[in-house]
Amino acid sequence: MKKIFIVLFILILGFASLEIFAEEEYKFIKDIEIKKGNVFKGNIVSIEGIIKINGSVSESIIILGGKIELNGNINGDVICIASVVIIGDKSKIGGDLVILGDAPKQNDGEVLGKYHLFELDLKKIREKILPILTGSNSFFIINLIKTVLWFILVLIIFAAFTNKIYTAEGFLKNDPKKVGIVSALGIISFIALLVIFVLLSFLIIGIPFLFSLFVFYFVVLTFGRTVFLYFIGKNIANYIKIKNISPVLYLFIGFSIYVLLLFIPYGGRIILLGFNIIEFGIGLSYFFRKRLKF
């Protein structure tokens, strides 16, 4: 599991450098010690390094692997992935503290934002995945974590429903036109139902329908996204003539494209919106496969 995080974060941070890191807002530093009274201006990104903060950091910290010791002030978020974490009683985190890995060996500091601990256990990740999706003090940091958690969810779906993923991928491969039609009709129907249920919610009766609609959309979209990422990764691997690799690596390749689009202004967001519509259509195509005669 740790290797998965390392590979994924290298991909994400590499893609992010095209847009955000190019502005030097985030600085890659393996080992750093900020002494008491000193202030580091900016964000810190460390891979397999050692971070010691006795002074202050003006923004946020991301550390993958390695070790982090906090006894100072961090104005933004602190994100620790598979790291050794020590938080002293003199530390103060102005944003969120997010840990994917073992619990801190010491955690006596003050966290003004939210504290999220995701131990490397798929069951625990699945049970706690939703709370992280709301609220944060750092737009980039929380979107980075959301992206990783989406990939974890995709891995869970793929592991639990492998044969169903293969079947749905066959629909997209063999009849993309029909899937496209289902995607368009599906999103139009979803918007129409959303408007109706929102109006009904003023009469109380529509609230459970509205909740059920969002749950249905999330389930269908998640399944469809898993299929679509597998489809993209498989086709890219075939195009560049990479053969005999694990199906999970197809998901890595597909998700890397997804992450790359996240950091392309305007155009990337439009493409991702189109992806979401297709993913929803793929999910609908599978769930209604008998009626649609796939």
C-alpha positions as CSV (number, residue, x, y, z in Angstrom):
1,M,0.0,0.0,0.0
2,K,2.8,2.4,0.8
3,K,4.3,1.9,-2.6
4,I,1.0,2.7,-4.2
5,F,0.9,6.0,-2.4
6,I,4.5,6.8,-3.4
7,V,4.0,6.1,-7.1
8,L,0.7,8.0,-7.1
9,F,2.0,11.1,-5.4
10,I,5.1,11.3,-7.6
11,L,2.7,11.3,-10.6
12,I,0.4,13.9,-9.0
13,L,3.2,16.2,-7.9
14,G,4.9,15.9,-11.2
15,F,1.8,16.9,-13.1
16,A,1.1,19.7,-10.6
17,S,4.4,21.2,-11.3
18,L,3.2,22.0,-14.9
19,E,0.8,24.6,-13.5
20,I,1.2,25.4,-9.8
21,F,4.7,24.6,-8.9
22,A,5.9,26.6,-11.9
23,E,4.8,29.7,-10.0
24,E,7.2,28.6,-7.2
25,E,4.4,28.6,-4.6
26,Y,5.4,25.1,-3.7
27,K,9.0,24.2,-3.0
28,F,10.5,20.7,-3.1
29,I,12.8,20.3,-0.1
30,K,13.8,16.9,1.1
31,D,15.3,17.8,4.5
32,I,14.6,21.1,6.3
33,E,14.9,22.5,9.8
34,I,13.2,25.8,10.7
35,K,14.8,27.1,13.9
36,K,12.9,29.0,16.5
37,G,12.3,32.6,15.5
38,N,12.7,31.9,11.8
39,V,9.9,32.0,9.2
40,F,9.7,29.9,6.0
41,K,7.6,31.7,3.4
42,G,5.7,29.4,1.1
43,N,4.7,25.8,1.0
44,I,6.9,22.8,1.6
45,V,6.8,19.5,-0.3
46,S,9.1,16.7,0.9
47,I,9.5,13.1,-0.3
48,E,11.3,10.7,2.0
49,G,12.9,13.6,3.9
50,I,13.1,14.9,7.4
51,I,11.2,18.0,8.4
52,K,11.8,19.8,11.7
53,I,9.7,22.9,12.5
54,N,10.6,24.9,15.6
55,G,9.9,28.3,13.9
56,S,7.0,29.1,11.5
57,V,5.8,28.2,8.1
58,S,3.6,30.7,6.3
59,E,1.7,28.2,4.2
60,S,1.3,24.4,4.2
61,I,3.4,21.2,4.3
62,I,3.1,18.0,2.4
63,I,5.4,15.1,3.3
64,L,5.5,11.7,1.7
65,G,7.4,9.1,3.6
66,G,10.2,10.3,5.9
67,K,9.6,12.0,9.2
68,I,8.1,15.3,10.4
69,E,8.5,16.9,13.9
70,L,6.4,19.9,14.6
71,N,7.1,22.3,17.5
72,G,6.3,25.6,15.8
73,N,3.5,27.3,13.9
74,I,2.1,26.3,10.5
75,N,-0.4,28.7,9.1
76,G,-1.8,26.3,6.5
77,D,-2.5,22.5,6.3
78,V,-0.2,19.7,7.2
79,I,-0.5,16.6,5.0
80,C,1.5,13.5,6.0
81,I,1.5,10.4,3.8
82,A,3.1,7.2,5.2
83,S,5.3,9.3,7.4
84,V,6.5,9.2,11.0
85,V,4.7,12.1,12.6
86,I,5.6,13.8,15.9
87,I,3.6,16.8,17.0
88,G,4.9,18.6,20.1
89,D,2.9,20.5,22.6
90,K,4.3,23.9,21.3
91,S,3.0,23.3,17.8
92,K,0.0,25.1,16.2
93,I,-1.5,24.1,12.9
94,G,-3.8,26.8,11.4
95,G,-5.4,24.6,8.8
96,D,-6.2,20.9,8.7
97,L,-4.0,18.0,9.8
98,V,-4.4,15.0,7.4
99,I,-2.5,11.8,8.0
100,L,-2.6,8.8,5.7
101,G,-0.6,6.2,7.6
102,D,0.2,5.4,11.2
103,A,-1.2,7.6,14.0
104,P,1.3,10.2,15.3
105,K,3.8,8.9,17.8
106,Q,3.1,12.2,19.7
107,N,0.1,14.5,19.2
108,D,0.0,17.3,21.8
109,G,-0.3,20.3,19.5
110,E,-3.2,22.6,18.6
111,V,-5.1,22.1,15.3
112,L,-7.4,24.9,14.4
113,G,-8.8,23.1,11.4
114,K,-10.0,19.5,11.1
115,Y,-7.9,16.4,12.1
116,H,-8.3,13.5,9.7
117,L,-6.5,10.2,10.4
118,F,-6.7,7.5,7.6
119,E,-4.8,4.5,8.7
120,L,-3.7,2.3,5.8
121,D,-6.7,0.0,6.0
122,L,-9.2,-0.1,3.1
123,K,-12.2,-0.7,5.5
124,K,-11.3,2.3,7.6
125,I,-10.6,4.4,4.5
126,R,-14.0,3.5,3.1
127,E,-15.8,4.3,6.3
128,K,-14.1,7.7,6.7
129,I,-13.8,8.8,3.1
130,L,-16.8,11.1,3.0
131,P,-15.9,13.5,5.9
132,I,-12.7,14.7,4.1
133,L,-14.7,15.9,1.1
134,T,-16.0,18.9,2.9
135,G,-14.2,22.0,4.3
136,S,-10.5,23.0,4.3
137,N,-8.4,26.1,4.6
138,S,-6.2,25.3,1.6
139,F,-7.8,24.8,-1.8
140,F,-4.9,23.0,-3.5
141,I,-4.0,20.8,-0.5
142,I,-7.5,19.5,0.0
143,N,-8.1,18.9,-3.7
144,L,-4.8,16.9,-3.8
145,I,-6.1,14.7,-1.0
146,K,-9.6,14.4,-2.6
147,T,-7.9,13.2,-5.7
148,V,-5.9,10.5,-3.8
149,L,-9.1,9.4,-2.0
150,W,-11.0,9.2,-5.2
151,F,-8.3,6.9,-6.5
152,I,-8.4,4.8,-3.4
153,L,-12.2,4.5,-3.9
154,V,-11.6,3.5,-7.5
155,L,-9.2,0.7,-6.3
156,I,-11.8,-0.5,-3.8
157,I,-14.5,-0.6,-6.5
158,F,-12.2,-2.4,-9.0
159,A,-11.2,-5.0,-6.4
160,A,-14.8,-5.7,-5.3
161,F,-16.4,-5.7,-8.8
162,T,-13.6,-6.7,-11.1
163,N,-15.7,-8.9,-13.5
164,K,-18.5,-6.2,-13.6
165,I,-15.8,-3.6,-14.5
166,Y,-14.6,-5.8,-17.4
167,T,-18.2,-6.3,-18.6
168,A,-19.0,-2.6,-18.5
169,E,-15.7,-1.8,-20.3
170,G,-16.8,-4.1,-23.1
171,F,-20.0,-2.0,-23.5
172,L,-17.9,1.1,-24.0
173,K,-15.5,-0.6,-26.4
174,N,-18.1,-2.4,-28.5
175,D,-20.9,0.3,-28.7
176,P,-19.5,3.7,-27.7
177,K,-22.3,5.4,-29.7
178,K,-25.0,3.9,-27.5
179,V,-23.1,4.7,-24.4
180,G,-22.8,8.3,-25.6
181,I,-26.6,8.5,-26.1
182,V,-27.2,7.0,-22.7
183,S,-24.8,9.5,-21.2
184,A,-26.6,12.5,-22.7
185,L,-30.1,11.3,-21.8
186,G,-28.9,10.2,-18.4
187,I,-27.5,13.6,-17.4
188,I,-30.6,15.4,-18.8
189,S,-32.8,13.1,-16.8
190,F,-30.7,13.7,-13.7
191,I,-30.9,17.5,-14.0
192,A,-34.7,17.3,-14.5
193,L,-35.2,15.0,-11.5
194,L,-32.9,17.3,-9.4
195,V,-35.0,20.3,-10.2
196,I,-38.3,18.4,-9.4
197,F,-37.0,17.0,-6.1
198,V,-35.5,20.4,-5.1
199,L,-39.0,22.0,-5.6
200,L,-40.6,19.1,-3.7
201,S,-38.2,19.5,-0.9
202,F,-39.9,22.7,0.1
203,L,-42.9,20.4,0.9
204,I,-40.7,18.1,3.0
205,I,-41.8,15.1,0.9
206,G,-39.1,15.7,-1.7
207,I,-36.2,15.5,0.8
208,P,-35.8,11.7,0.9
209,F,-36.1,11.6,-2.9
210,L,-33.4,14.3,-3.2
211,F,-31.1,12.4,-0.9
212,S,-31.8,9.1,-2.8
213,L,-31.0,10.8,-6.1
214,F,-27.6,12.0,-4.9
215,V,-26.7,8.6,-3.5
216,F,-27.7,7.0,-6.8
217,Y,-25.7,9.5,-8.8
218,F,-22.6,9.0,-6.6
219,V,-22.8,5.2,-6.9
220,V,-23.4,5.2,-10.6
221,L,-20.7,7.9,-11.2
222,T,-18.1,6.0,-9.1
223,F,-18.7,2.7,-10.9
224,G,-18.6,4.5,-14.3
225,R,-15.4,6.4,-13.4
226,T,-13.7,3.1,-12.4
227,V,-14.6,1.6,-15.8
228,F,-13.6,4.8,-17.7
229,L,-10.2,5.1,-16.1
230,Y,-9.5,1.4,-16.8
231,F,-10.6,1.9,-20.4
232,I,-8.4,5.0,-20.9
233,G,-5.4,3.3,-19.2
234,K,-5.8,0.1,-21.2
235,N,-6.0,2.0,-24.5
236,I,-3.0,4.2,-23.8
237,A,-1.0,1.1,-22.7
238,N,-1.9,-0.6,-26.0
239,Y,-1.1,2.4,-28.0
240,I,2.4,2.7,-26.6
241,K,2.7,-1.1,-26.8
242,I,3.0,-1.9,-23.1
243,K,1.8,-5.4,-22.7
244,N,1.3,-8.0,-19.9
245,I,0.9,-5.5,-17.1
246,S,-1.4,-5.6,-14.1
247,P,-4.9,-4.3,-14.6
248,V,-4.4,-2.0,-11.7
249,L,-1.7,-0.2,-13.6
250,Y,-4.3,0.6,-16.3
251,L,-6.1,2.5,-13.5
252,F,-2.9,4.3,-12.6
253,I,-2.4,5.4,-16.2
254,G,-6.0,6.5,-16.6
255,F,-5.9,8.3,-13.3
256,S,-2.7,10.1,-14.2
257,I,-4.5,11.6,-17.3
258,Y,-7.4,12.6,-15.0
259,V,-5.0,14.3,-12.6
260,L,-3.1,16.1,-15.4
261,L,-6.4,17.6,-16.6
262,L,-7.1,18.9,-13.1
263,F,-4.1,21.2,-13.5
264,I,-4.9,22.5,-17.0
265,P,-6.8,25.8,-16.6
266,Y,-10.3,26.1,-18.2
267,G,-9.8,23.4,-21.0
268,G,-9.0,20.7,-18.5
269,R,-12.1,21.4,-16.5
270,I,-14.3,21.3,-19.6
271,I,-12.9,18.0,-20.6
272,L,-13.4,16.6,-17.1
273,L,-17.0,17.7,-17.2
274,G,-17.4,15.7,-20.4
275,F,-15.7,12.8,-18.7
276,N,-18.2,13.0,-15.8
277,I,-21.1,12.8,-18.2
278,I,-19.6,9.8,-20.0
279,E,-18.8,8.1,-16.6
280,F,-22.4,8.6,-15.5
281,G,-23.6,7.1,-18.8
282,I,-21.3,4.1,-18.5
283,G,-22.7,3.4,-15.0
284,L,-26.3,3.7,-16.3
285,S,-25.5,1.5,-19.3
286,Y,-24.4,-1.3,-16.9
287,F,-27.2,-0.9,-14.4
288,F,-29.8,-0.9,-17.2
289,R,-27.9,-3.3,-19.5
290,K,-30.8,-5.7,-19.9
291,R,-33.3,-3.0,-20.9
292,L,-30.7,-1.4,-23.2
293,K,-29.9,-4.8,-24.7
294,F,-26.1,-4.5,-24.3
